[in-house]
Amino acid sequence: MKSLRYAVEAALLHLLFALFRLLGPEKASAFGGWTGRTLGPRMAVSRKARANIALAFPHLPEVRREEILCGMWDNLGRVIAEYPHLERLSRDYTEIAGEDALKPLLEGGGPAVFIGAHFGNWEINCAAFLTQLGKEIDLTYREPNNPWTAKLLDRARTLGGRLRGFPKSAESGRAILGSLRDGRFLGILIDQKYNEGVSVPFFGHEAMTNPIFVQLAQRYRCPVIPAKVERLSGCHFRGTFEAPLTLFDAAGEALPAQTVIAEAHGVLERWIRERPEQWLWLHRRWPKD
């Protein structure tokens, strides 16, 4: 029964991707946004998003929270519809800010860890690294349970295999280590709950976060650079690189993972407060979820 369900899901996703390709990036994004904001708020899963928005913004009036929820669904619908167009969107529809500060790193090579969140169109982060900066970057992601769906999404986010992708699993740990050991760039999204992680406040509430990005960077003494891709309008984006996080104290000793994660959470909170509609509020981010 599970195999049949997976096959039907994959077939529907293939049909949708074919439709999105025919529509082109702008019409596909608009259609995805309309579908998301029309259907999403009515779905049962929106209860979790409403609870998370209320937890993060307890003082906002309910009407504003609903606007954030509707905007989140619009953004998510667009992200899904934009998968077949990631190469073109990352190259022709995305402007890059903060690139000059990266020049020494880009010219000298890695290793380096770039962190982000499920914000804007997060799939453009690594794609733009290749299409605009001409640099390969390895990416990590949470793989869907459906293997056929996972294969389709993996092909899209890696631009047909030109980027290396590592699904988050115990088996991928050695490959991720090897990526930095070989002096490569690595992209990690750090905003999902990780039960075996470190508890650090996020929007004033304890949240379990995977410390792997801190541990890797301190082990290989490489920078951790926050990077976001925010949606400006429609399918137009701005990618921004920010200053590296502080990993070591004045004496060169590694800071505790909680300290580094707290700084990273501060960066993510700032992004989300500026554009709350663009973060994926559907995750079970806090322990009480």
N, C-alpha and C positions, 0 to 999 in steps of 0.2 A: 504493500500500500504506500509506504514511504517513497519507494522508487517511482511509482506512478505519479505521486504528487510532485516530486522533484522534476520529473520529465515535463509535466504540464506547466509548472512554474517557469522552467527554462525556456520552453517553447513560447510562452507568452512574452517573456522578456526579450527573446530574439525578435519577435514580431514588433514589439515596441521600439527596439533599437533600429529596426529597419525603417519604421515610420519616422523616427526622429532624424535619421540620416536624410530621408527624402525631404523633410521640412526645412533642413538647414539649421544652423545654430540659433539664429534669432527667433524664428518661428517655433522651433522645438522648445527653446527655453520659455517662451511666452506660454505655449500650450502646457508645459509642465507646471509652470507657476499657477496658471488658472486651475488646473486639475488639483494641485496640492491644496490651495487655499479654499477650494470649493468642497472637497471631500474630507480632507485631513481633520479639521476641527470637529467633525461629526463622528470620527472614529473613536473606539473605546480607548485606544492607546493615548489619546490626547489627555486623558485624566492624569497620566504620569507627567506630561509636559506642564499641565496647569499647576500641579503640585510643586514641581521644580521652580517654575516661574514665581510662584507665591513665596517659596522658601528663599529665593535669591532677592526678590523685590517685595518684601512684606508691606511696604508703605505705598505701593502703587495702587491706584484705583482699579477695580475689576475690569472696567472698560479698557484700560491701557494694557492690562495683562492679556486680554483677549486679542488686542491688536498685535501684541508680540507673538502670541500663539499662531494667529492667522499668517503673520509675516514669516514665521518659521516654516510653516507648511508651504508657503509660496516658494521660499528659498530651497527647501528640500525637493519639491517637485521639479524645480529648475535644475538642480544638481543631477537628478536622475536622467532628465531629458538631455542634459549636456554631455553625458558620457561618450556618445559616439563622436563628439566634436572636440574632445579634449586637446588634441594637437593644434587645431586651428584656433581654438579659444585661447590657449596658453600663448600662442605666437602672435596672433593678430588682434586679440580683444583684451589683452592684459598689459598694463603699464607697470614698470618696475620702479620702486623707490628704495633708496638706501643701498643701491648697487655699488656706489663708489667706495663705501666703507669696506666692501668685501673684496676689492681688487687685489690686495696682497694675498688673501687666502685663495682666491680664484687663480691667480697667477702662480702661486707657490704650490698649490695642491693641498689636499687634506692631510690628516683626517679632520672631520668636523661633524658635529651633530646639529641638525636643524630641527627645532621642535615647533609644533603647531597644534591646532585644535580643529574639531569639526565645525568650522566657521567659514562663512562665505561659500565658495566652492573649494573645499580642501583638496580635491583631486588635482587642481591646477598647480598647486605648490611645486611638486616635483616635476611635473610636465614642463612648466615654464623654465625650470632650471636647465633643461636640455634644449628646448626650442629657442629660448632667448639668450641664455648665457653660454650655451654650447658645452655644458658640463653634465656628465652623468651623475646621478644621485640614486642611491639605493633607498627603497622605501619599505616600511613595514605597514601591515594592515591586518584587520580582523577579518578572517575569511568567513563567508556565509556557510551554513551547514550544507546547502545544496551544492554539490560538486560541479554541476553543469553551469549553474549561475555564477559560482566562484570563478570558473574558467573564463566566462565572458567578461566579467568585470575586471579580472586580472589583465586580460588582453587589452582592455580599454585604458586602464590606469597606467600600464607600463608602456603605452604607445606601441603596441604590437610586439613587445618583448625587448624594446631598445633600452628600457630601464629594468633594473633587477628589483623584483619584489619578493619580500619575505613575509609569509603569513605568520601572525603571532602565535607561536607554539614552541614547545620545548625543543622540537627538532630544528627549529630555525635559529636557536641561540648560537650555535657554532658558526653559522653563516654570517650572522650579524657581527659577531666578534671578528670574524675574518675580514669583514668589510672595512672596519676601522683599522685593523692591523695592516691592511694593504694600502692604507692612506686614502681611502675613498670617503665620499660624503654620504651621510645617512640621514634620512628624514623619519621622524617619529611623531605621531599624534599622542598627546599626553593627557587628554581630558576625559578618559573613560575610567570607570571604577575598576580597581584591581584589589581583590579581597586579600591578597597576600602582600600588599604594598605598605606604604608608609602613610600614617594618618596626619594630614596637614590641612588647616582650614582653607576652605574655598567658599567665597561669599559668606564668611562668618560661620560656617558649619564644617565640622570635621569631614574630610573626604579621603578615601584610600586611593593613593596614587602609586603607580609603578615607578620605583627609583632607578630603573635600568639606565635611563638616559644620563643620570648623574654618575652612576657607577662606571659606565663605559667611558664617559668624557674624562673623569678623573683618572681612570686606569691608563688611558692613552694620552692624557694631558692635552686634550684638544678642546676647542671652544664649543659652547652650546649657544646657538643663535636662534632666537624666536623669529618665526616667519609666518606671515598671514597673507591670505588672499581674500580681500573684501569685495563684495559685489557693489559696484557703483550705481548701475542701473541696467535693467535687462540682463544681457550676458556680457557686460563690460566690467572689468575688474581692475583692481590695483593690488599688486604684490609688494609687500613691505618687509624689509629686513631690519631688525632692531639690534641694539647693542648686545654683545654676548653677556650671559649670566656670569655672576661671580662664583667661581668653583673653589678657589684657594684663598687662604688668608695671607696677610702681609709676609708671613714667614714661609709661605709656599706649602703649608699644610692643607690637606683637603678639608673643606668645610663639611659639616654633617649634611646628609642627604635632605633632611627636613628643612634646613636653611635654604638650600638651593631650590627645592621644590616650592617653598613659600615665595621666593622671588618669581619663579615661573608662574605660579598661580596668580600673583599680582599682575603680571603682564596679561594673562588670559582674561582676568576679571576686567581689566581696562578695555580690552577689545570688546568684550561682551556688553559692558555698560554703554559703550559708544554706539553699538549696533546690536541690540539684544535679539532682533528678529533673525539675525544671521547665524546664531548658534543653535546647535541641535539639542533641544531641551528634552528629547525623548530618552536619553540615557538614564539608567539608575545610578546617578552619580554619588549620592550620599548614602551612608550606611542604613538610615531609616527607610530608604526607598524599598 
